[in-house]
Amino acid sequence: MGLLAGAWAQVLPNIRRPPCDSPEVEQAALIAQDYINSHHKHGYKFILNQIDEIKIIEKPDGGETYLMEVDLLETTCHVLDPTPLANCSVREKHLMHVDSDCDVALTKEKDVLTVKAYKCKTKPDSREQMCLGCIDMVHLNHTEGLDLVTESLIAYNTKSSDNPDQARFALLEVTRLSAQVVGGGHRYFAEFAIVETNCTVNEKESCVFLNHTVAVSTWAREARDGRCNERCEGAAFSHADWKQAVKTFIFTIPSLNMHLK
């Protein structure tokens, strides 16, 4: 019996469960956060919110395997935005923020932590009850939302049409569409990334993304039975119920090497 117990002791690995707020666990979580963001090619960066669980398996060769569950929150920085993650703001709760629950596996060899695998489940934050007038996300194929993107991009390029040498911007991706119920109709919000091309504003064929400027823009449209109201004053669009850009962030990225259809 003693020999059998000794054999099991040699086979079973030693498992540690240190506190989630210990320095070694927080270091692993931050490495996981950066790794996940580096492999996230669309939408927005995520920042560590909390560490839910950690298990460290000690291996016979002296190495360790970290199995951890972390909770990440969506920021307002696009994945291409060079702003340091620490300077990115978490999206406000009333704007329907998104969180991501991630299972991450890391190995530690010679004091170096490396992410080996991860799996994340991303979802909008759920509200405990219906909220009249709150902003809710809609699908990225939402008709009115995509109409807003199209018209917004036209307006963005049209603003510079007096300068024929001005570069044309093209849609890179739609990152978020949302809607809000207001008196008499809906207000729509569109967030999307556009990129400078080698075409001028008067050219549309065979355009290529350049490695200069990307703009992440938020636009709003309010539809009130086809009629304009005080929010439409100074609108950049030809339609009476379209509203101009709410905010635009511009930054530089490496070349995307993509042709536009």
VEXFITOR-566521 format. One line per field, with one value per residue (C-alpha): z negated, y, x negated; residue in one letter; residue number from 1. Coordinates in nm, 4 decimals. Each point is the difference from the previous one (the first is absolute). Last residue first. Example, Ala and Ser with C-alpha at 12.3 -4.5 7.8 and 13.67 -1.06 7.14 Angstrom:
// VEXFITOR-566521
zz: [-0.7140,-0.0660] $
yy: [-0.1060,-0.3440] $
xx: [-1.3670,0.1370] $
rest: [S,A] $
nr: [2,1] $
//
This chain:
// VEXFITOR-566521
zz: [5.4584,-0.2173,0.0081,-0.3199,-0.1097,-0.3569,-0.0390,-0.3583,-0.2072,-0.0629,-0.2085,0.0268,-0.2524,0.1056,-0.2128,0.0336,0.3750,0.1679,-0.0342,0.2597,-0.0180,0.2742,0.2541,0.1853,-0.2816,-0.1955,-0.2469,-0.1365,-0.1762,-0.0109,-0.3784,0.0041,0.2016,0.3500,0.1368,0.1729,-0.2652,-0.2664,0.1034,-0.2003,0.1340,-0.1929,0.1057,-0.1760,0.1853,-0.0133,0.2447,0.1493,0.1574,0.1663,0.1164,0.3069,0.0914,0.3750,0.2435,0.3261,0.1033,-0.2042,0.0942,-0.0707,-0.3684,0.1012,0.0092,-0.1821,-0.2936,-0.3556,-0.2378,-0.1610,-0.3289,-0.1148,-0.2774,0.0855,-0.2202,0.0759,-0.1541,0.0322,0.0445,-0.1282,-0.3462,-0.0274,0.0082,0.0150,0.2470,0.0306,0.2659,-0.0823,0.1782,0.3684,0.1866,0.2314,0.1895,0.2491,-0.0272,0.3102,-0.0008,0.0715,0.3391,0.1305,-0.2894,0.0051,-0.0576,-0.3519,-0.1930,0.2573,-0.1250,-0.3540,0.1283,0.2233,-0.2932,-0.2213,0.2640,0.0234,-0.3760,-0.0660,0.2577,-0.1789,-0.3239,0.1719,0.1531,-0.3039,0.1293,-0.2977,-0.2329,-0.2430,-0.3284,-0.2431,-0.1196,-0.2809,0.0605,-0.2025,-0.1882,-0.0199,-0.3099,-0.1402,0.2974,0.1602,0.0917,0.3638,0.0672,0.0708,-0.0753,0.0134,0.0575,-0.0580,0.0776,-0.0544,-0.1587,-0.1066,-0.3416,-0.0371,-0.3410,0.1501,0.1478,-0.1018,0.2108,0.0628,0.0496,0.0207,-0.0446,0.0883,-0.0958,0.2174,-0.0898,0.2168,-0.1024,0.0682,0.0262,-0.3499,-0.1313,0.1290,0.2343,-0.1815,0.0748,0.1643,-0.1601,-0.1545,0.3408,0.1490,0.2958,0.3244,0.1282,0.2305,-0.2480,-0.0371,-0.3359,-0.1705,-0.2452,-0.0297,-0.3379,-0.0771,-0.2548,-0.0614,-0.0548,-0.0580,0.0645,-0.0600,0.0854,-0.1820,0.0767,-0.2408,0.2150,-0.2095,0.0823,-0.2495,0.0845,-0.0819,-0.0345,0.0205,-0.0116,0.0541,0.0745,0.0445,0.2448,0.2386,0.3045,0.3437,0.3242,0.2498,0.3226,0.2269,0.0060,-0.3506,-0.0054,-0.1658,-0.2368,-0.1195,-0.0575,-0.1923,-0.2319,-0.0514,-0.0987,-0.2370,-0.1542,-0.0471,-0.1824,-0.2169,-0.0955,-0.0928,-0.1962,-0.2151,0.0519,0.1072,-0.3127,0.0731,0.0988,0.0302,0.1510,-0.0458,0.2698,-0.0690,0.1428,-0.2655,-0.2884,0.1701,0.0019,-0.3694,-0.0883,0.1908,-0.1756,-0.3406,0.0848] $
yy: [4.7099,0.1378,-0.1345,-0.0948,0.0465,0.0991,0.2302,0.0689,0.2293,0.3757,0.1677,0.1970,-0.0018,0.1377,0.1175,0.0684,0.0257,0.1813,-0.0738,-0.1374,0.0711,0.2596,-0.2119,0.1850,-0.0724,0.2165,0.1125,0.3536,-0.0172,-0.3531,-0.0177,0.2785,-0.2151,-0.1412,-0.1911,-0.3375,-0.1649,0.0833,-0.1711,0.1015,-0.0829,-0.0127,-0.0434,-0.1421,-0.0085,-0.1972,0.1641,-0.1721,0.1898,-0.0855,-0.3509,0.0260,-0.2103,-0.0540,0.1410,-0.1809,0.2305,0.2772,0.3287,0.3459,-0.0029,-0.0874,-0.3581,-0.1429,-0.0903,0.1316,-0.2370,-0.0117,-0.1641,-0.0198,0.1011,0.0503,0.1460,-0.0042,0.2110,-0.1461,0.1450,0.2443,0.0573,-0.1841,-0.3704,-0.0515,-0.2051,-0.1529,-0.1031,-0.0905,-0.0726,0.0437,-0.0708,0.1517,0.2356,0.2208,0.3489,0.2032,0.2164,0.3736,0.0961,0.1207,0.2506,0.1239,-0.3636,0.0031,-0.0052,-0.2466,-0.2725,0.0028,0.0502,-0.3058,-0.1979,0.1132,-0.0910,-0.3544,-0.0456,0.1377,-0.2348,-0.2801,0.0883,0.0248,-0.3452,-0.1847,-0.2256,0.0786,-0.1199,0.2522,0.1295,0.1708,0.3619,0.0647,0.2000,-0.2311,-0.2507,-0.3589,-0.1766,-0.1634,0.1102,-0.2405,0.1089,-0.0752,-0.3326,-0.1403,-0.3597,-0.0453,-0.2997,0.0035,-0.2117,-0.0150,0.3385,0.0262,0.0899,0.0120,-0.0890,-0.2784,-0.1591,0.1181,-0.1286,0.1769,-0.1199,0.2544,-0.0262,0.3330,0.1735,0.3082,0.3072,0.2471,0.3386,0.1048,0.3793,0.0351,-0.2045,0.2368,-0.1409,-0.0492,0.2838,-0.0598,0.1554,-0.3267,-0.1633,0.2269,0.1969,-0.1588,-0.0392,-0.3013,-0.2051,0.2949,0.1749,0.0441,-0.2812,-0.3392,-0.1725,-0.3185,-0.2730,-0.2595,-0.3753,-0.1662,-0.3147,0.0616,-0.2805,-0.0128,-0.1017,-0.1811,-0.3088,-0.1956,0.2491,0.2270,0.0679,0.3502,0.0551,0.3443,0.1261,0.3150,0.2564,0.3437,0.2845,-0.0382,0.2246,-0.0734,0.1756,0.0771,-0.1317,-0.2299,-0.1685,-0.1477,-0.2023,0.2759,0.0683,-0.3612,0.0069,0.3267,-0.1304,-0.3337,0.1803,0.2142,-0.3102,-0.1690,0.3050,0.0160,-0.3655,0.0465,0.3197,-0.1571,0.1403,-0.3322,-0.1670,-0.3057,-0.3335,-0.2441,-0.3470,-0.2634,-0.2619,-0.3552,-0.2623,-0.0108,0.0043,-0.2747,-0.2210,0.0661,-0.0976,-0.3246,-0.0784,0.0617,-0.2324] $
xx: [1.3649,-0.2743,-0.3524,-0.1807,-0.3591,0.0940,-0.2999,-0.1041,0.2252,0.0351,0.2705,0.3241,0.2855,0.3388,0.2899,0.3721,-0.0069,0.2887,0.3704,0.2408,0.3735,0.0198,-0.1830,-0.2785,-0.2418,-0.2435,0.2644,-0.0408,0.3349,0.1379,0.0323,0.2593,0.2396,0.0172,0.2951,-0.0094,0.2186,-0.2553,-0.3224,-0.3050,-0.3427,-0.3246,-0.3601,-0.3038,-0.3304,-0.3200,-0.2400,-0.3008,-0.2874,-0.3250,-0.0732,0.2192,0.3015,0.0246,0.2552,0.0653,0.2883,0.1596,-0.1632,0.1419,-0.0989,-0.3539,-0.1195,-0.3022,0.2219,0.0460,0.1749,0.3428,0.0940,0.3589,0.2350,0.3648,0.2717,0.3708,0.2771,0.3451,0.3473,0.2599,-0.1424,-0.3270,-0.0870,-0.3740,-0.1979,-0.3451,-0.2472,-0.3607,-0.3289,0.0796,-0.3214,-0.2605,0.2282,-0.1796,-0.1515,-0.0740,-0.3106,0.0330,-0.1377,0.3360,0.0300,0.3592,0.1041,-0.1464,0.3282,0.1316,-0.2350,0.1381,0.3538,-0.0244,-0.1422,0.2872,0.2582,-0.1308,-0.0385,0.3491,0.1476,-0.1837,0.1797,0.3363,-0.0425,-0.1427,-0.2795,-0.2239,0.2738,0.1469,-0.1416,0.2334,-0.0003,0.2434,0.3185,0.2216,-0.2126,0.1156,-0.1258,-0.3119,-0.2023,-0.2414,-0.3533,-0.0625,-0.1737,-0.3447,-0.0925,-0.3738,-0.2264,-0.3740,-0.3044,-0.3750,-0.0675,-0.3637,-0.1407,-0.3807,-0.1464,-0.2159,0.3130,0.3458,0.2861,0.3299,0.3573,0.2812,0.3770,0.1597,0.3236,0.0434,0.2005,0.1888,0.1349,0.3555,-0.0358,0.1475,-0.2940,-0.2643,-0.2603,-0.3290,-0.2381,-0.3358,-0.3092,-0.1230,0.0431,-0.2618,0.1451,-0.1218,0.3605,0.0174,0.2064,0.2388,-0.0105,0.3403,-0.0707,0.1681,-0.0295,-0.1930,0.0774,-0.2690,0.0049,-0.3331,-0.1984,-0.3709,-0.2410,-0.3324,-0.3568,-0.2287,-0.0497,0.2504,0.2787,0.1770,0.3629,0.1221,0.3739,0.1588,0.3582,0.2039,-0.2689,0.1550,0.0567,-0.2917,0.0249,0.1431,-0.0886,0.2732,0.1441,-0.1951,-0.3408,-0.0172,-0.3227,-0.2055,0.2912,0.0000,-0.3768,0.0175,0.2745,-0.1789,-0.3200,0.2064,0.1569,-0.3388,-0.1359,0.3117,-0.0510,-0.3665,0.0754,0.2763,0.3500,0.1514,-0.1353,-0.2167,0.1564,-0.2880,0.0155,-0.2726,0.0177,0.1209,-0.2333,-0.2722,0.2470,0.1967,-0.3109,-0.0664,0.3551,-0.0424,-0.3293,0.1610,0.2891] $
rest: [K,L,H,M,N,L,S,P,I,T,F,I,F,T,K,V,A,Q,K,W,D,A,H,S,F,A,A,G,E,C,R,E,N,C,R,G,D,R,A,E,R,A,W,T,S,V,A,V,T,H,N,L,F,V,C,S,E,K,E,N,V,T,C,N,T,E,V,I,A,F,E,A,F,Y,R,H,G,G,G,V,V,Q,A,S,L,R,T,V,E,L,L,A,F,R,A,Q,D,P,N,D,S,S,K,T,N,Y,A,I,L,S,E,T,V,L,D,L,G,E,T,H,N,L,H,V,M,D,I,C,G,L,C,M,Q,E,R,S,D,P,K,T,K,C,K,Y,A,K,V,T,L,V,D,K,E,K,T,L,A,V,D,C,D,S,D,V,H,M,L,H,K,E,R,V,S,C,N,A,L,P,T,P,D,L,V,H,C,T,T,E,L,L,D,V,E,M,L,Y,T,E,G,G,D,P,K,E,I,I,K,I,E,D,I,Q,N,L,I,F,K,Y,G,H,K,H,H,S,N,I,Y,D,Q,A,I,L,A,A,Q,E,V,E,P,S,D,C,P,P,R,R,I,N,P,L,V,Q,A,W,A,G,A,L,L,G,M] $
nr: [261,260,259,258,257,256,255,254,253,252,251,250,249,248,247,246,245,244,243,242,241,240,239,238,237,236,235,234,233,232,231,230,229,228,227,226,225,224,223,222,221,220,219,218,217,216,215,214,213,212,211,210,209,208,207,206,205,204,203,202,201,200,199,198,197,196,195,194,193,192,191,190,189,188,187,186,185,184,183,182,181,180,179,178,177,176,175,174,173,172,171,170,169,168,167,166,165,164,163,162,161,160,159,158,157,156,155,154,153,152,151,150,149,148,147,146,145,144,143,142,141,140,139,138,137,136,135,134,133,132,131,130,129,128,127,126,125,124,123,122,121,120,119,118,117,116,115,114,113,112,111,110,109,108,107,106,105,104,103,102,101,100,99,98,97,96,95,94,93,92,91,90,89,88,87,86,85,84,83,82,81,80,79,78,77,76,75,74,73,72,71,70,69,68,67,66,65,64,63,62,61,60,59,58,57,56,55,54,53,52,51,50,49,48,47,46,45,44,43,42,41,40,39,38,37,36,35,34,33,32,31,30,29,28,27,26,25,24,23,22,21,20,19,18,17,16,15,14,13,12,11,10,9,8,7,6,5,4,3,2,1] $
//
